[in-house]
Amino acid sequence: MDHTDDHLALEARALGVTFGSKTVLRGVDLAVRPGEQLALVGPSGSGKTTLLRALGGALHPTVGSVAIDGRDPASLDQRQLRAVRRSIGFVHQHLGLVPLLRVNHNVALGRLGERSLVGGLRSVFAPSRSEVHEIHRLLERVGIEEKLFERTDTLSGGQQQRVAIARALHQRPRILLADEPVASVDPARARAVIDLLTELAREEGLTLVVSIHSLELARASFDRLVGLRAGEVVFDRPTAAVDTRDFERLYQLDDTELLSDGA
Ligand SMILES: Nc1ncnc2c1ncn2[C@@H]1O[C@H](COP(=O)(O)OP(=O)(O)OP(=O)(O)O)[C@@H](O)[C@H]1O
């Protein structure tokens, strides 16, 4: 593995995360090159969300370290940390949209973090023409431009997913992290949303890490799969080299795990 920081968008080194007495991640090593796309797969509770949060600098590792574009968030001051976080777009599992706001306002919120509170709110509720144009263009790219002025809670689950993607892109990130972005849509729409994410990331040259429940979908849409089980990486391979035994290993429960689970 290439450990030259300059060449990595994201890196975890011997990463461990513990909540109270519960170890959620242990010994995780991961290296992601700029522009690379990969899927994190694993059973519920295996630590995918926690790993994404740590990689995005939203959670400090208990042991080990993370580097984002070669910089360890733990070594940065508040201003530097905000700049690093702005370079990362996050599509949350539960989307985090404001239901009563119009679609254009929710997308505009993507850039709130880069301005003062007053300036940010002005840009959301009284945006400049160029900002309106940019939001319209983003909604076109995610295929729901006709929803620009609709109230967000009137949109379908799949459409809201697209709003969340547009909001993350409006932030102009270099890295996009998506946590189960298709948890609430049916399989056909899930495929369309994942295809959209991978296509947009490719076009924009973004690094993309997506946690995904459906193995089928992960296999169909990503060239690299990282399997997590009980907080540990059990495989990290090109999709073509991941076989049925890897998947069995990922989903089997053994006595040790059952014993340690409640500990
Ligand atoms: N803040 C926290 N405090 C205590 N335990 C936590 C916290 N966050 C996560 N956990 C625990 O860590 C484990 C891993 O959670 P995580 O959400 O990372 O898994 P996941 O693979 O994303 O699961 P899912 O697919 O269900 O979203 C779970 O057992 C969860 O209960």
The ligand as an SDF file (V2000), in Angstrom:
LIG
                    3D

 31 33  0  0  0  0  0  0  0  0999 V2000
  -22.3670    7.5380   19.5800 N   0  0  0  0  0  0  0  0  0  0  0  0
  -22.4190    6.2230   19.8450 C   0  0  0  0  0  0  0  0  0  0  0  0
  -22.4310    5.7700   21.1190 N   0  0  0  0  0  0  0  0  0  0  0  0
  -22.4700    4.4540   21.4010 C   0  0  0  0  0  0  0  0  0  0  0  0
  -22.5020    3.4830   20.4600 N   0  0  0  0  0  0  0  0  0  0  0  0
  -22.5020    3.8650   19.1880 C   0  0  0  0  0  0  0  0  0  0  0  0
  -22.4640    5.2500   18.8000 C   0  0  0  0  0  0  0  0  0  0  0  0
  -22.4600    5.3210   17.4430 N   0  0  0  0  0  0  0  0  0  0  0  0
  -22.5040    4.0440   17.0030 C   0  0  0  0  0  0  0  0  0  0  0  0
  -22.5370    3.1800   18.0430 N   0  0  0  0  0  0  0  0  0  0  0  0
  -22.5640    1.7150   17.9500 C   0  0  0  0  0  0  0  0  0  0  0  0
  -21.5160    1.3380   17.0980 O   0  0  0  0  0  0  0  0  0  0  0  0
  -21.8680    0.1940   16.3360 C   0  0  0  0  0  0  0  0  0  0  0  0
  -21.6080    0.4970   14.8830 C   0  0  0  0  0  0  0  0  0  0  0  0
  -22.5330    1.4780   14.4380 O   0  0  0  0  0  0  0  0  0  0  0  0
  -22.5250    2.0530   12.9710 P   0  0  0  0  0  0  0  0  0  0  0  0
  -23.7190    2.9590   12.8760 O   0  0  0  0  0  0  0  0  0  0  0  0
  -21.1930    2.6160   12.6710 O   0  0  0  0  0  0  0  0  0  0  0  0
  -22.7340    0.7350   12.1090 O   0  0  0  0  0  0  0  0  0  0  0  0
  -23.2720    0.5710   10.6160 P   0  0  0  0  0  0  0  0  0  0  0  0
  -22.4730   -0.5070   10.0050 O   0  0  0  0  0  0  0  0  0  0  0  0
  -23.2780    1.8920    9.9500 O   0  0  0  0  0  0  0  0  0  0  0  0
  -24.7560    0.0880   10.8850 O   0  0  0  0  0  0  0  0  0  0  0  0
  -26.0750    0.3090    9.9780 P   0  0  0  0  0  0  0  0  0  0  0  0
  -25.8040   -0.4090    8.6990 O   0  0  0  0  0  0  0  0  0  0  0  0
  -27.1460   -0.3190   10.8030 O   0  0  0  0  0  0  0  0  0  0  0  0
  -26.2450    1.8010    9.8160 O   0  0  0  0  0  0  0  0  0  0  0  0
  -23.3150   -0.0910   16.6490 C   0  0  0  0  0  0  0  0  0  0  0  0
  -23.3620   -1.1490   17.5760 O   0  0  0  0  0  0  0  0  0  0  0  0
  -23.8240    1.1990   17.2760 C   0  0  0  0  0  0  0  0  0  0  0  0
  -24.8280    0.9420   18.2120 O   0  0  0  0  0  0  0  0  0  0  0  0
  1  2  1  0
  2  3  1  0
  2  7  2  0
  3  4  2  0
  4  5  1  0
  5  6  2  0
  6  7  1  0
  6 10  1  0
  7  8  1  0
  8  9  2  0
  9 10  1  0
 10 11  1  0
 11 12  1  0
 11 30  1  0
 12 13  1  0
 13 14  1  0
 13 28  1  0
 14 15  1  0
 15 16  1  0
 16 17  2  0
 16 18  1  0
 16 19  1  0
 19 20  1  0
 20 21  2  0
 20 22  1  0
 20 23  1  0
 23 24  1  0
 24 25  2  0
 24 26  1  0
 24 27  1  0
 28 29  1  0
 28 30  1  0
 30 31  1  0
M  END
$$$$
